[in-house]
């Protein structure tokens, strides 16, 4: 009986130590993780955002629409950005959105996801991966759903793409632990005209709860109808830099790969 009690106590202690070790190792041994993502491949990314990030030695993820003229006309600049550690993520070739949904009057017939087949959507996204690899030479990256649309004809089209990406960012808001994150639809906070105070408060919430925080930006200092003031954006970056000793700031592909390893590890216990 004593041997059984001793064995059970030993197992409990080992599990406790292991759990504490895993908790301490979360988020690269920091309190939380923050990902800065920028959609649509616009001039403001190269003119405003990347210089600001580079000045503070921070890295972001830029979700590129392959057909955007800002990709073809400024390809060397995107290549330099990737060489500095920024992720060039996949935001599809033509940014198709579901035009059958309310408020989607901006969707053209050519880019109406509701008229796509899954085969077509998957093929175009894979073509964009080929283009992105030609720019940055990399095989690993993440995907961002155009307009946050997940389905074609009621089916999740990303199922056919899981092997091609480390993860996919959606548009639903929320802070999550590494175990809670759904790598097929990663949560984020949509920023449009928000203040630095609001954005920094989100970071502080992530610090307190030891969770992942993903920002979704479009225009920074202009260039898009969805925009954030360049000075407010700068204040956020400076807060992150001042606190990077306990905040892990990294591109989405880095964080998603880390989360996948964590989730696979916890499955074994």
HUDA-V255934 format. One record per residue. N is the residue number from 1. SS is DSSP state (H for helix, E for strand, - for the rest). OMEGA is omega in degrees with one decimal (* if undefined). D_LAST is the distance of its C-alpha to the last C-alpha in Angstrom with 2 decimals. Layout:
N&SS&OMEGA&D_LAST + N&SS&OMEGA&D_LAST
//
This chain:
1&-&179.6&25.97 + 2&H&-179.8&25.74 + 3&H&179.0&23.50 + 4&H&179.5&21.08 + 5&H&179.4&21.19 + 6&H&-179.1&20.71 + 7&H&179.5&17.70 + 8&H&178.5&16.03 + 9&H&-179.9&17.15 + 10&H&178.2&15.80 + 11&H&-180.0&12.25 + 12&H&-179.1&12.72 + 13&H&-179.7&14.27 + 14&H&177.9&11.76 + 15&H&179.0&8.95 + 16&H&179.1&11.85 + 17&H&179.9&12.94 + 18&H&179.5&9.77 + 19&H&178.8&9.80 + 20&H&179.3&13.49 + 21&H&178.8&13.36 + 22&H&179.8&11.40 + 23&H&180.0&13.94 + 24&H&-176.8&16.75 + 25&H&-177.7&15.99 + 26&H&178.1&16.06 + 27&H&174.3&19.23 + 28&H&-179.9&20.28 + 29&H&175.9&20.51 + 30&-&-171.9&22.75 + 31&-&-177.3&22.87 + 32&E&177.2&22.91 + 33&E&178.2&23.71 + 34&E&177.1&27.02 + 35&E&177.7&28.20 + 36&E&-178.7&31.91 + 37&E&-176.1&32.80 + 38&E&-172.5&36.37 + 39&E&161.8&37.48 + 40&-&176.8&40.39 + 41&-&179.7&41.69 + 42&-&-177.1&44.65 + 43&H&-179.1&47.07 + 44&H&176.7&45.80 + 45&H&-176.7&42.52 + 46&H&-176.2&44.50 + 47&H&-173.8&47.29 + 48&H&-169.5&45.52 + 49&H&-175.4&41.76 + 50&H&175.0&41.11 + 51&H&179.1&43.83 + 52&H&178.0&42.39 + 53&H&-177.7&38.86 + 54&H&-178.6&40.28 + 55&H&179.9&42.43 + 56&H&-178.4&39.36 + 57&-&174.1&37.18 + 58&-&-177.6&34.71 + 59&-&179.0&33.17 + 60&-&175.9&33.07 + 61&E&-179.0&32.40 + 62&E&-178.0&35.50 + 63&E&-172.2&35.22 + 64&E&169.0&38.26 + 65&-&-172.8&40.32 + 66&-&-177.3&41.63 + 67&-&-179.4&45.06 + 68&-&177.0&45.67 + 69&H&177.8&48.81 + 70&H&174.4&47.12 + 71&H&-176.4&44.87 + 72&H&-176.2&47.77 + 73&H&-175.6&50.23 + 74&-&-174.2&47.98 + 75&H&-179.3&45.71 + 76&H&178.7&46.34 + 77&H&175.0&45.24 + 78&H&179.0&41.94 + 79&H&178.4&41.54 + 80&H&178.8&42.21 + 81&H&178.5&39.72 + 82&H&179.9&36.96 + 83&H&178.6&38.07 + 84&-&175.3&37.60 + 85&-&175.9&33.94 + 86&-&178.7&34.23 + 87&E&170.1&32.39 + 88&E&-177.4&34.62 + 89&E&-175.4&32.63 + 90&E&177.8&33.73 + 91&-&179.1&35.56 + 92&-&-178.1&37.14 + 93&-&-175.5&40.54 + 94&-&179.7&42.69 + 95&-&177.6&40.55 + 96&-&177.1&41.08 + 97&E&-177.8&40.54 + 98&-&-178.1&40.91 + 99&-&-180.0&44.57 + 100&-&-177.8&44.47 + 101&-&178.7&42.67 + 102&-&176.6&44.72 + 103&-&-177.1&45.91 + 104&-&178.4&45.56 + 105&-&-179.5&49.24 + 106&-&-175.9&48.48 + 107&-&178.0&46.86 + 108&-&179.0&49.32 + 109&H&-178.6&49.66 + 110&H&-176.2&48.63 + 111&H&179.6&45.31 + 112&E&-176.8&44.47 + 113&H&-179.3&40.93 + 114&H&178.1&41.92 + 115&H&178.0&44.35 + 116&-&161.7&41.86 + 117&-&176.4&40.16 + 118&H&179.4&36.50 + 119&H&179.8&37.81 + 120&H&-178.8&40.08 + 121&H&-179.6&37.53 + 122&H&-179.2&35.02 + 123&H&-178.9&37.87 + 124&H&178.4&39.11 + 125&H&176.6&35.75 + 126&H&176.7&35.30 + 127&H&178.0&38.87 + 128&H&175.1&38.06 + 129&H&178.6&35.20 + 130&H&177.5&37.85 + 131&H&-178.5&40.14 + 132&H&177.1&37.57 + 133&H&177.3&36.71 + 134&H&178.4&40.46 + 135&H&-172.5&40.55 + 136&H&178.2&37.58 + 137&-&-173.9&36.67 + 138&-&180.0&32.95 + 139&-&-177.2&30.62 + 140&-&176.2&27.78 + 141&-&178.2&28.48 + 142&-&-177.3&27.65 + 143&E&172.3&29.63 + 144&E&-178.4&31.23 + 145&-&173.2&32.55 + 146&H&-178.5&36.34 + 147&H&-178.6&37.23 + 148&H&-176.8&33.63 + 149&-&-172.6&34.49 + 150&-&-168.1&31.60 + 151&E&169.8&33.43 + 152&E&-177.9&36.38 + 153&-&178.8&37.86 + 154&-&-178.5&34.91 + 155&E&177.9&32.38 + 156&E&-175.4&29.81 + 157&H&-179.0&31.31 + 158&H&177.7&28.39 + 159&H&-178.7&26.57 + 160&H&-173.9&29.01 + 161&-&-173.9&28.23 + 162&H&-179.2&24.46 + 163&H&-175.7&24.80 + 164&H&-174.4&27.54 + 165&-&174.5&25.85 + 166&-&179.9&22.92 + 167&-&-179.0&23.22 + 168&E&178.8&25.96 + 169&E&176.2&27.41 + 170&-&179.2&28.93 + 171&-&178.8&31.27 + 172&-&-176.6&29.56 + 173&-&174.9&29.29 + 174&-&173.5&26.36 + 175&-&-176.6&24.16 + 176&E&172.4&20.41 + 177&-&180.0&17.27 + 178&-&179.9&15.38 + 179&-&-176.6&12.85 + 180&-&-174.2&16.00 + 181&-&172.1&18.05 + 182&-&-175.6&19.23 + 183&-&176.1&20.12 + 184&-&-177.4&22.73 + 185&-&-173.6&24.56 + 186&E&-179.9&23.92 + 187&-&176.5&25.72 + 188&-&175.3&28.68 + 189&E&-177.6&31.76 + 190&E&-176.4&35.07 + 191&-&178.3&37.71 + 192&-&179.6&41.36 + 193&-&-178.5&43.90 + 194&-&-179.5&41.46 + 195&-&174.7&42.27 + 196&H&179.6&40.57 + 197&H&178.7&40.07 + 198&H&-176.4&38.03 + 199&H&179.7&35.88 + 200&H&176.8&35.37 + 201&H&175.5&34.45 + 202&H&178.6&31.60 + 203&H&-179.7&30.40 + 204&H&175.8&30.68 + 205&H&178.4&28.65 + 206&H&177.7&25.84 + 207&H&-177.2&26.16 + 208&H&-173.7&25.97 + 209&H&178.6&22.97 + 210&-&-174.2&21.03 + 211&-&176.3&21.09 + 212&E&175.9&22.37 + 213&E&178.3&26.11 + 214&E&175.2&27.93 + 215&E&174.3&31.73 + 216&E&177.9&33.80 + 217&E&167.8&37.33 + 218&-&177.0&40.28 + 219&E&172.8&43.54 + 220&E&-175.2&43.67 + 221&-&178.3&47.27 + 222&-&177.3&48.50 + 223&-&-177.9&48.35 + 224&-&177.8&46.62 + 225&-&170.6&47.35 + 226&-&-166.3&43.86 + 227&E&170.2&44.24 + 228&E&179.6&43.39 + 229&-&-175.6&45.96 + 230&H&179.1&45.65 + 231&H&176.8&46.14 + 232&H&176.2&43.41 + 233&H&179.9&41.04 + 234&H&179.0&42.19 + 235&H&176.4&41.48 + 236&H&-179.4&37.87 + 237&H&-179.3&37.52 + 238&H&175.1&39.17 + 239&H&179.6&36.87 + 240&H&-179.8&33.81 + 241&H&-178.4&35.47 + 242&H&-176.2&36.43 + 243&-&-175.6&32.87 + 244&-&175.0&30.94 + 245&-&176.5&29.88 + 246&-&173.8&27.27 + 247&E&178.3&27.18 + 248&E&178.3&25.70 + 249&E&-175.0&28.28 + 250&-&175.9&27.59 + 251&-&-177.6&28.37 + 252&H&-177.8&26.25 + 253&H&179.0&25.33 + 254&H&-179.1&23.89 + 255&H&-178.9&21.84 + 256&H&178.0&20.70 + 257&H&178.1&19.60 + 258&H&-179.6&17.67 + 259&H&-180.0&15.96 + 260&H&177.9&15.11 + 261&H&178.8&13.43 + 262&H&-178.4&11.44 + 263&H&177.4&10.47 + 264&H&179.6&9.65 + 265&H&-177.4&7.44 + 266&H&177.2&5.46 + 267&H&-177.0&5.50 + 268&-&-178.8&3.81 + 269&-&*&0.00
//
